[in-house]
Amino acid sequence: MLEQIIEQYYEEEFLIADGFDDAILGVEENSMRIIYSVSKCLEILQKEDMSYEDAMEHFTYNVSGAYVGDKTPIWCWDNF
């Protein structure tokens, strides 16, 4: 998905969350920010030998809780 986004929007700069390429859902075209699936991010963290609780804590504190400017990714809470 990331390669397709970069190819389609070759003039844009995106902020990419390291290690979560497989969790990309798409792009929000008004702000040109990458949209990530939270449930997929948590699955990726659990594959790294984290429990669900540890993955959630790590994700909310270290990943989604970080504001890194106007291109901060959008985190889609799709795990309901």
N, CA, C and O atoms as a GROMACS GRO file, in nm:
protein
  320
    1MET      N    1   0.082  -0.118   0.000
    1MET     CA    2   0.000   0.000   0.000
    1MET      C    3   0.087   0.126   0.000
    1MET      O    4   0.060   0.221  -0.074
    2LEU      N    5   0.191   0.127   0.081
    2LEU     CA    6   0.278   0.244   0.091
    2LEU      C    7   0.340   0.279  -0.044
    2LEU      O    8   0.345   0.396  -0.081
    3GLU      N    9   0.386   0.180  -0.116
    3GLU     CA   10   0.447   0.204  -0.246
    3GLU      C   11   0.347   0.268  -0.342
    3GLU      O   12   0.383   0.357  -0.419
    4GLN      N   13   0.224   0.222  -0.339
    4GLN     CA   14   0.120   0.277  -0.425
    4GLN      C   15   0.090   0.422  -0.390
    4GLN      O   16   0.072   0.505  -0.478
    5ILE      N   17   0.085   0.451  -0.262
    5ILE     CA   18   0.059   0.588  -0.217
    5ILE      C   19   0.171   0.681  -0.262
    5ILE      O   20   0.146   0.788  -0.315
    6ILE      N   21   0.294   0.639  -0.240
    6ILE     CA   22   0.409   0.722  -0.278
    6ILE      C   23   0.412   0.743  -0.430
    6ILE      O   24   0.446   0.851  -0.478
    7GLU      N   25   0.377   0.638  -0.504
    7GLU     CA   26   0.375   0.648  -0.650
    7GLU      C   27   0.265   0.743  -0.697
    7GLU      O   28   0.288   0.824  -0.787
    8GLN      N   29   0.148   0.735  -0.637
    8GLN     CA   30   0.036   0.820  -0.679
    8GLN      C   31   0.056   0.965  -0.638
    8GLN      O   32   0.022   1.057  -0.713
    9TYR      N   33   0.111   0.986  -0.520
    9TYR     CA   34   0.131   1.121  -0.467
    9TYR      C   35   0.280   1.154  -0.461
    9TYR      O   36   0.331   1.195  -0.357
   10TYR      N   37   0.348   1.136  -0.570
   10TYR     CA   38   0.493   1.149  -0.575
   10TYR      C   39   0.545   1.288  -0.536
   10TYR      O   40   0.661   1.302  -0.499
   11GLU      N   41   0.461   1.389  -0.545
   11GLU     CA   42   0.505   1.524  -0.509
   11GLU      C   43   0.487   1.555  -0.360
   11GLU      O   44   0.533   1.658  -0.313
   12GLU      N   45   0.420   1.468  -0.288
   12GLU     CA   46   0.390   1.490  -0.146
   12GLU      C   47   0.495   1.425  -0.057
   12GLU      O   48   0.559   1.327  -0.095
   13GLU      N   49   0.511   1.481   0.061
   13GLU     CA   50   0.594   1.419   0.164
   13GLU      C   51   0.501   1.366   0.271
   13GLU      O   52   0.410   1.435   0.316
   14PHE      N   53   0.524   1.243   0.312
   14PHE     CA   54   0.441   1.178   0.413
   14PHE      C   55   0.526   1.144   0.534
   14PHE      O   56   0.645   1.117   0.522
   15LEU      N   57   0.464   1.146   0.648
   15LEU     CA   58   0.528   1.100   0.771
   15LEU      C   59   0.485   0.955   0.791
   15LEU      O   60   0.366   0.925   0.803
   16ILE      N   61   0.582   0.866   0.795
   16ILE     CA   62   0.557   0.722   0.803
   16ILE      C   63   0.596   0.672   0.942
   16ILE      O   64   0.703   0.706   0.992
   17ALA      N   65   0.509   0.592   1.002
   17ALA     CA   66   0.538   0.530   1.131
   17ALA      C   67   0.621   0.404   1.106
   17ALA      O   68   0.573   0.309   1.044
   18ASP      N   69   0.743   0.403   1.155
   18ASP     CA   70   0.834   0.290   1.133
   18ASP      C   71   0.774   0.159   1.184
   18ASP      O   72   0.724   0.152   1.297
   19GLY      N   73   0.780   0.058   1.100
   19GLY     CA   74   0.738  -0.075   1.139
   19GLY      C   75   0.590  -0.104   1.119
   19GLY      O   76   0.545  -0.215   1.147
   20PHE      N   77   0.515  -0.006   1.072
   20PHE     CA   78   0.370  -0.025   1.060
   20PHE      C   79   0.320  -0.013   0.916
   20PHE      O   80   0.203   0.019   0.894
   21ASP      N   81   0.405  -0.039   0.819
   21ASP     CA   82   0.363  -0.029   0.679
   21ASP      C   83   0.244  -0.119   0.647
   21ASP      O   84   0.158  -0.081   0.568
   22ASP      N   85   0.238  -0.237   0.708
   22ASP     CA   86   0.129  -0.330   0.681
   22ASP      C   87  -0.004  -0.286   0.742
   22ASP      O   88  -0.107  -0.348   0.717
   23ALA      N   89  -0.002  -0.181   0.821
   23ALA     CA   90  -0.124  -0.131   0.885
   23ALA      C   91  -0.182  -0.008   0.813
   23ALA      O   92  -0.280   0.049   0.859
   24ILE      N   93  -0.122   0.032   0.702
   24ILE     CA   94  -0.168   0.149   0.630
   24ILE      C   95  -0.301   0.118   0.560
   24ILE      O   96  -0.315   0.018   0.491
   25LEU      N   97  -0.397   0.208   0.582
   25LEU     CA   98  -0.528   0.197   0.517
   25LEU      C   99  -0.538   0.286   0.394
   25LEU      O  100  -0.605   0.250   0.297
   26GLY      N  101  -0.474   0.401   0.398
   26GLY     CA  102  -0.484   0.495   0.287
   26GLY      C  103  -0.432   0.631   0.324
   26GLY      O  104  -0.348   0.646   0.413
   27VAL      N  105  -0.485   0.734   0.253
   27VAL     CA  106  -0.442   0.871   0.270
   27VAL      C  107  -0.565   0.960   0.290
   27VAL      O  108  -0.668   0.941   0.225
   28GLU      N  109  -0.553   1.056   0.381
   28GLU     CA  110  -0.655   1.159   0.395
   28GLU      C  111  -0.609   1.272   0.304
   28GLU      O  112  -0.509   1.337   0.331
   29GLU      N  113  -0.682   1.295   0.195
   29GLU     CA  114  -0.634   1.382   0.089
   29GLU      C  115  -0.638   1.531   0.122
   29GLU      O  116  -0.565   1.607   0.058
   30ASN      N  117  -0.717   1.575   0.216
   30ASN     CA  118  -0.719   1.717   0.249
   30ASN      C  119  -0.591   1.758   0.322
   30ASN      O  120  -0.536   1.865   0.296
   31SER      N  121  -0.545   1.673   0.412
   31SER     CA  122  -0.424   1.705   0.488
   31SER      C  123  -0.302   1.626   0.439
   31SER      O  124  -0.190   1.652   0.483
   32MET      N  125  -0.324   1.532   0.349
   32MET     CA  126  -0.219   1.446   0.295
   32MET      C  127  -0.145   1.374   0.407
   32MET      O  128  -0.022   1.376   0.414
   33ARG      N  129  -0.223   1.311   0.494
   33ARG     CA  130  -0.166   1.231   0.603
   33ARG      C  131  -0.202   1.085   0.583
   33ARG      O  132  -0.310   1.052   0.535
   34ILE      N  133  -0.111   0.998   0.620
   34ILE     CA  134  -0.132   0.854   0.612
   34ILE      C  135  -0.230   0.811   0.720
   34ILE      O  136  -0.226   0.861   0.832
   35ILE      N  137  -0.319   0.718   0.685
   35ILE     CA  138  -0.416   0.663   0.780
   35ILE      C  139  -0.374   0.520   0.812
   35ILE      O  140  -0.352   0.438   0.723
   36TYR      N  141  -0.364   0.492   0.942
   36TYR     CA  142  -0.325   0.358   0.988
   36TYR      C  143  -0.441   0.292   1.062
   36TYR      O  144  -0.520   0.360   1.128
   37SER      N  145  -0.450   0.162   1.051
   37SER     CA  146  -0.544   0.080   1.127
   37SER      C  147  -0.483   0.048   1.263
   37SER      O  148  -0.376  -0.013   1.271
   38VAL      N  149  -0.550   0.091   1.369
   38VAL     CA  150  -0.499   0.062   1.503
   38VAL      C  151  -0.499  -0.088   1.529
   38VAL      O  152  -0.403  -0.140   1.587
   39SER      N  153  -0.603  -0.158   1.488
   39SER     CA  154  -0.606  -0.303   1.514
   39SER      C  155  -0.490  -0.374   1.446
   39SER      O  156  -0.432  -0.466   1.503
   40LYS      N  157  -0.454  -0.331   1.325
   40LYS     CA  158  -0.340  -0.391   1.256
   40LYS      C  159  -0.208  -0.353   1.324
   40LYS      O  160  -0.117  -0.435   1.331
   41CYS      N  161  -0.199  -0.230   1.374
   41CYS     CA  162  -0.079  -0.189   1.447
   41CYS      C  163  -0.061  -0.276   1.571
   41CYS      O  164   0.050  -0.320   1.602
   42LEU      N  165  -0.170  -0.301   1.641
   42LEU     CA  166  -0.162  -0.385   1.761
   42LEU      C  167  -0.123  -0.528   1.726
   42LEU      O  168  -0.047  -0.591   1.800
   43GLU      N  169  -0.173  -0.579   1.614
   43GLU     CA  170  -0.134  -0.713   1.569
   43GLU      C  171   0.016  -0.719   1.541
   43GLU      O  172   0.083  -0.815   1.576
   44ILE      N  173   0.068  -0.614   1.477
   44ILE     CA  174   0.211  -0.608   1.447
   44ILE      C  175   0.292  -0.611   1.576
   44ILE      O  176   0.392  -0.683   1.585
   45LEU      N  177   0.250  -0.532   1.674
   45LEU     CA  178   0.322  -0.530   1.802
   45LEU      C  179   0.313  -0.664   1.874
   45LEU      O  180   0.409  -0.707   1.937
   46GLN      N  181   0.199  -0.730   1.865
   46GLN     CA  182   0.184  -0.861   1.930
   46GLN      C  183   0.272  -0.966   1.863
   46GLN      O  184   0.316  -1.060   1.929
   47LYS      N  185   0.296  -0.952   1.735
   47LYS     CA  186   0.387  -1.044   1.666
   47LYS      C  187   0.530  -1.028   1.715
   47LYS      O  188   0.614  -1.116   1.695
   48GLU      N  189   0.558  -0.914   1.778
   48GLU     CA  190   0.690  -0.890   1.836
   48GLU      C  191   0.695  -0.936   1.982
   48GLU      O  192   0.774  -0.885   2.061
   49ASP      N  193   0.612  -1.031   2.016
   49ASP     CA  194   0.607  -1.094   2.148
   49ASP      C  195   0.555  -1.003   2.259
   49ASP      O  196   0.598  -1.015   2.374
   50MET      N  197   0.465  -0.912   2.226
   50MET     CA  198   0.399  -0.831   2.329
   50MET      C  199   0.261  -0.889   2.353
   50MET      O  200   0.195  -0.938   2.261
   51SER      N  201   0.218  -0.884   2.478
   51SER     CA  202   0.080  -0.920   2.506
   51SER      C  203  -0.010  -0.810   2.450
   51SER      O  204   0.039  -0.703   2.413
   52TYR      N  205  -0.140  -0.836   2.443
   52TYR     CA  206  -0.232  -0.734   2.393
   52TYR      C  207  -0.225  -0.609   2.480
   52TYR      O  208  -0.223  -0.497   2.430
   53GLU      N  209  -0.221  -0.629   2.610
   53GLU     CA  210  -0.216  -0.516   2.704
   53GLU      C  211  -0.088  -0.435   2.686
   53GLU      O  212  -0.092  -0.312   2.684
   54ASP      N  213   0.025  -0.504   2.672
   54ASP     CA  214   0.153  -0.435   2.651
   54ASP      C  215   0.154  -0.362   2.516
   54ASP      O  216   0.204  -0.250   2.506
   55ALA      N  217   0.098  -0.427   2.414
   55ALA     CA  218   0.092  -0.365   2.282
   55ALA      C  219   0.006  -0.238   2.287
   55ALA      O  220   0.042  -0.136   2.229
   56MET      N  221  -0.107  -0.245   2.356
   56MET     CA  222  -0.195  -0.129   2.366
   56MET      C  223  -0.126  -0.016   2.442
   56MET      O  224  -0.134   0.100   2.402
   57GLU      N  225  -0.059  -0.049   2.550
   57GLU     CA  226   0.011   0.053   2.628
   57GLU      C  227   0.122   0.118   2.545
   57GLU      O  228   0.136   0.240   2.541
   58HIS      N  229   0.201   0.034   2.480
   58HIS     CA  230   0.310   0.085   2.397
   58HIS      C  231   0.255   0.174   2.284
   58HIS      O  232   0.306   0.282   2.258
   59PHE      N  233   0.151   0.126   2.219
   59PHE     CA  234   0.094   0.199   2.107
   59PHE      C  235   0.037   0.334   2.150
   59PHE      O  236   0.067   0.437   2.089
   60THR      N  237  -0.043   0.335   2.255
   60THR     CA  238  -0.107   0.460   2.296
   60THR      C  239  -0.006   0.560   2.352
   60THR      O  240  -0.024   0.681   2.335
   61TYR      N  241   0.097   0.513   2.418
   61TYR     CA  242   0.195   0.604   2.478
   61TYR      C  243   0.302   0.648   2.378
   61TYR      O  244   0.332   0.767   2.366
   62ASN      N  245   0.359   0.551   2.306
   62ASN     CA  246   0.475   0.580   2.220
   62ASN      C  247   0.443   0.608   2.074
   62ASN      O  248   0.522   0.670   2.005
   63VAL      N  249   0.329   0.563   2.027
   63VAL     CA  250   0.299   0.576   1.885
   63VAL      C  251   0.189   0.678   1.861
   63VAL      O  252   0.215   0.787   1.810
   64SER      N  253   0.068   0.645   1.897
   64SER     CA  254  -0.043   0.737   1.868
   64SER      C  255  -0.043   0.860   1.956
   64SER      O  256  -0.102   0.962   1.919
   65GLY      N  257   0.022   0.854   2.069
   65GLY     CA  258   0.027   0.968   2.160
   65GLY      C  259   0.129   1.074   2.122
   65GLY      O  260   0.135   1.179   2.185
   66ALA      N  261   0.208   1.046   2.020
   66ALA     CA  262   0.313   1.140   1.980
   66ALA      C  263   0.262   1.232   1.869
   66ALA      O  264   0.216   1.186   1.765
   67TYR      N  265   0.270   1.362   1.894
   67TYR     CA  266   0.240   1.460   1.790
   67TYR      C  267   0.372   1.503   1.728
   67TYR      O  268   0.462   1.550   1.798
   68VAL      N  269   0.383   1.487   1.598
   68VAL     CA  270   0.509   1.518   1.531
   68VAL      C  271   0.488   1.618   1.417
   68VAL      O  272   0.559   1.615   1.317
   69GLY      N  273   0.392   1.706   1.434
   69GLY     CA  274   0.369   1.811   1.336
   69GLY      C  275   0.245   1.790   1.252
   69GLY      O  276   0.164   1.701   1.277
   70ASP      N  277   0.233   1.874   1.151
   70ASP     CA  278   0.114   1.874   1.065
   70ASP      C  279   0.092   1.743   0.990
   70ASP      O  280  -0.020   1.713   0.949
   71LYS      N  281   0.195   1.668   0.970
   71LYS     CA  282   0.185   1.542   0.896
   71LYS      C  283   0.172   1.420   0.988
   71LYS      O  284   0.188   1.307   0.944
   72THR      N  285   0.143   1.444   1.118
   72THR     CA  286   0.122   1.333   1.211
   72THR      C  287   0.017   1.239   1.152
   72THR      O  288  -0.089   1.285   1.110
   73PRO      N  289   0.044   1.109   1.147
   73PRO     CA  290  -0.051   1.015   1.089
   73PRO      C  291  -0.187   1.017   1.162
   73PRO      O  292  -0.198   1.061   1.276
   74ILE      N  293  -0.286   0.968   1.091
   74ILE     CA  294  -0.420   0.951   1.146
   74ILE      C  295  -0.430   0.806   1.191
   74ILE      O  296  -0.397   0.714   1.116
   75TRP      N  297  -0.477   0.786   1.313
   75TRP     CA  298  -0.492   0.651   1.369
   75TRP      C  299  -0.639   0.615   1.372
   75TRP      O  300  -0.716   0.673   1.448
   76CYS      N  301  -0.679   0.520   1.288
   76CYS     CA  302  -0.819   0.478   1.278
   76CYS      C  303  -0.843   0.367   1.379
   76CYS      O  304  -0.792   0.256   1.366
   77TRP      N  305  -0.923   0.400   1.482
   77TRP     CA  306  -0.956   0.303   1.588
   77TRP      C  307  -1.065   0.210   1.536
   77TRP      O  308  -1.184   0.232   1.561
   78ASP      N  309  -1.023   0.107   1.464
   78ASP     CA  310  -1.114   0.015   1.396
   78ASP      C  311  -1.127  -0.118   1.470
   78ASP      O  312  -1.162  -0.219   1.409
   79ASN      N  313  -1.099  -0.117   1.599
   79ASN     CA  314  -1.099  -0.242   1.675
   79ASN      C  315  -1.220  -0.254   1.768
   79ASN      O  316  -1.212  -0.316   1.874
   80PHE      N  317  -1.331  -0.195   1.728
   80PHE     CA  318  -1.452  -0.203   1.812
   80PHE      C  319  -1.534  -0.324   1.776
   80PHE      O  320  -1.640  -0.348   1.836
   0.00000   0.00000   0.00000
